[in-house]
Amino acid sequence: MKNSIVFGASSGIGKQLARFLVEDGYKVVVTGRRKELLEELKSENPEAYIIKAFDVQDLKETSFVFNTIVTNLKTIDLIIHASGIGLVNEDLDWKKEFDTLKTNVLGATRIYNLAFNLFKKQGFGHLVSITSIASLRGNRFAPSYFASKAYQVNYLESLYFKSKEIKGGKVYVTDIRPGFVDTRMALGDGIFWMASLEKASKQIYRAIRLKKRRVYITKRWNIIACVLKIAPSWLIKKLT
Ligand SMILES: NC(=O)c1ccc[n+]([C@@H]2O[C@H](COP(=O)([O-])OP(=O)(O)OC[C@H]3O[C@@H](n4cnc5c(N)ncnc54)[C@H](OP(=O)(O)O)[C@@H]3O)[C@@H](O)[C@H]2O)c1
């Protein structure tokens, strides 16, 4: 049986991916702070899920939980990082900025770091992170969210480069960049090109199985990505 960990599986994309993994016969460790939601997920297939409820902002706890999982399961084939927050913060409220950095930068780095070092030791493994199309440019409504996603994307690319240091070529890094997906994070009505959670998760899962390096979700966001990469800052400033 293959083993996996999904960080941020109490709701949204992580939860859906955890379900797909269980359908494919994986043992899945699911994490998040909302224990009751993790218990609800586990009740769908009690044998397949292991619950670890904790806050990824607590870096010591994150390491402790990770090491406990590895001690119990021995090897991990797939680690999906889907724990993240996205706060609109037009007033640059420091608490919101700091909260975003603690979750999306510090928490994420700890998880990337633990995962990569484990895979290096094992000689195999697949790290997947749900970053965002937000990684491509700045944004005046949520500066720390957009910057945190740029950080994640660059860190993951570094790990991809670093994977050449591991003999055998069996360590993979996948960067998943969604546009808008209908979860609690994408609040509001009439959001542009919002994908259903089901459609987005299916495309994400397919990319994971194919061990893609990077992918935009849904596919049509490739067009937006191309535009964002070449649009001058003055134009984005004018239009947004
Ligand atoms: N939805 C979109 O439109 C969209 C677009 C691009 C990228 N993304 C990215 O996709 C990822 C998943 O988000 P989602 O859309 O599925 O939203 P979501 O339903 O809010 O899922 C976020 C997950 O992260 C966990 N999490 C957040 N803060 C945490 C903390 N401090 N400690 C532990 N777990 C924490 C949440 O669990 P608890 O609350 O239970 O702790 C939850 O399981 C995020 O990284 C997000 O940036 C989403």
The ligand as an SDF file (V2000), in Angstrom:
LIG
                    3D

 48 52  0  0  0  0  0  0  0  0999 V2000
   -9.7240   28.3820   -4.0180 N   0  0  0  0  0  0  0  0  0  0  0  0
   -9.0220   29.0740   -4.8970 C   0  0  0  0  0  0  0  0  0  0  0  0
   -9.5750   29.8580   -5.7010 O   0  0  0  0  0  0  0  0  0  0  0  0
   -7.5310   28.9270   -4.9340 C   0  0  0  0  0  0  0  0  0  0  0  0
   -6.8400   29.4920   -6.0120 C   0  0  0  0  0  0  0  0  0  0  0  0
   -5.4520   29.3620   -6.0750 C   0  0  0  0  0  0  0  0  0  0  0  0
   -4.7760   28.6930   -5.0790 C   0  0  0  0  0  0  0  0  0  0  0  0
   -5.4700   28.1450   -4.0320 N   0  0  0  0  0  0  0  0  0  0  0  0
   -4.6830   27.4860   -2.9890 C   0  0  0  0  0  0  0  0  0  0  0  0
   -5.1730   26.2010   -2.7280 O   0  0  0  0  0  0  0  0  0  0  0  0
   -4.8280   25.8150   -1.3950 C   0  0  0  0  0  0  0  0  0  0  0  0
   -6.0430   25.1720   -0.7510 C   0  0  0  0  0  0  0  0  0  0  0  0
   -7.0520   26.1430   -0.5520 O   0  0  0  0  0  0  0  0  0  0  0  0
   -8.6140   25.8730   -0.7900 P   0  0  0  0  0  0  0  0  0  0  0  0
   -9.0480   26.7360   -1.8890 O   0  0  0  0  0  0  0  0  0  0  0  0
   -8.8580   24.4090   -0.8640 O   0  0  0  0  0  0  0  0  0  0  0  0
   -9.2330   26.5200    0.5430 O   0  0  0  0  0  0  0  0  0  0  0  0
   -9.6730   25.9150    1.9410 P   0  0  0  0  0  0  0  0  0  0  0  0
  -10.8860   25.0860    1.7920 O   0  0  0  0  0  0  0  0  0  0  0  0
   -9.7370   27.0820    2.8450 O   0  0  0  0  0  0  0  0  0  0  0  0
   -8.4870   24.9350    2.3660 O   0  0  0  0  0  0  0  0  0  0  0  0
   -7.3600   25.3800    3.0600 C   0  0  0  0  0  0  0  0  0  0  0  0
   -6.8320   24.2360    3.9020 C   0  0  0  0  0  0  0  0  0  0  0  0
   -5.6550   24.7270    4.5840 O   0  0  0  0  0  0  0  0  0  0  0  0
   -5.7580   24.4170    5.9700 C   0  0  0  0  0  0  0  0  0  0  0  0
   -5.0670   25.4290    6.7640 N   0  0  0  0  0  0  0  0  0  0  0  0
   -5.1360   26.7760    6.6490 C   0  0  0  0  0  0  0  0  0  0  0  0
   -4.4220   27.3710    7.6150 N   0  0  0  0  0  0  0  0  0  0  0  0
   -3.8740   26.3730    8.3570 C   0  0  0  0  0  0  0  0  0  0  0  0
   -3.0480   26.3350    9.5100 C   0  0  0  0  0  0  0  0  0  0  0  0
   -2.6000   27.4570   10.0960 N   0  0  0  0  0  0  0  0  0  0  0  0
   -2.7000   25.1140   10.0130 N   0  0  0  0  0  0  0  0  0  0  0  0
   -3.1330   23.9870    9.4340 C   0  0  0  0  0  0  0  0  0  0  0  0
   -3.9040   23.9450    8.3430 N   0  0  0  0  0  0  0  0  0  0  0  0
   -4.2870   25.1280    7.8100 C   0  0  0  0  0  0  0  0  0  0  0  0
   -7.2640   24.4440    6.2400 C   0  0  0  0  0  0  0  0  0  0  0  0
   -7.5450   23.6750    7.3970 O   0  0  0  0  0  0  0  0  0  0  0  0
   -8.0290   24.2970    8.8180 P   0  0  0  0  0  0  0  0  0  0  0  0
   -8.7560   25.5750    8.5330 O   0  0  0  0  0  0  0  0  0  0  0  0
   -8.8900   23.2190    9.3470 O   0  0  0  0  0  0  0  0  0  0  0  0
   -6.7800   24.4690    9.5920 O   0  0  0  0  0  0  0  0  0  0  0  0
   -7.8140   23.7910    4.9800 C   0  0  0  0  0  0  0  0  0  0  0  0
   -7.7910   22.3880    5.1130 O   0  0  0  0  0  0  0  0  0  0  0  0
   -4.3410   27.1150   -0.7120 C   0  0  0  0  0  0  0  0  0  0  0  0
   -2.9370   27.1030   -0.5910 O   0  0  0  0  0  0  0  0  0  0  0  0
   -4.7760   28.2090   -1.6610 C   0  0  0  0  0  0  0  0  0  0  0  0
   -3.9170   29.3280   -1.6060 O   0  0  0  0  0  0  0  0  0  0  0  0
   -6.8160   28.2540   -3.9390 C   0  0  0  0  0  0  0  0  0  0  0  0
  1  2  1  0
  2  3  2  0
  2  4  1  0
  4  5  1  0
  4 48  2  0
  5  6  2  0
  6  7  1  0
  7  8  2  0
  8  9  1  0
  8 48  1  0
  9 10  1  0
  9 46  1  0
 10 11  1  0
 11 12  1  0
 11 44  1  0
 12 13  1  0
 13 14  1  0
 14 15  2  0
 14 16  1  0
 14 17  1  0
 17 18  1  0
 18 19  2  0
 18 20  1  0
 18 21  1  0
 21 22  1  0
 22 23  1  0
 23 24  1  0
 23 42  1  0
 24 25  1  0
 25 26  1  0
 25 36  1  0
 26 27  1  0
 26 35  1  0
 27 28  2  0
 28 29  1  0
 29 30  1  0
 29 35  2  0
 30 31  1  0
 30 32  2  0
 32 33  1  0
 33 34  2  0
 34 35  1  0
 36 37  1  0
 36 42  1  0
 37 38  1  0
 38 39  2  0
 38 40  1  0
 38 41  1  0
 42 43  1  0
 44 45  1  0
 44 46  1  0
 46 47  1  0
M  CHG  2   8   1  16  -1
M  END
$$$$
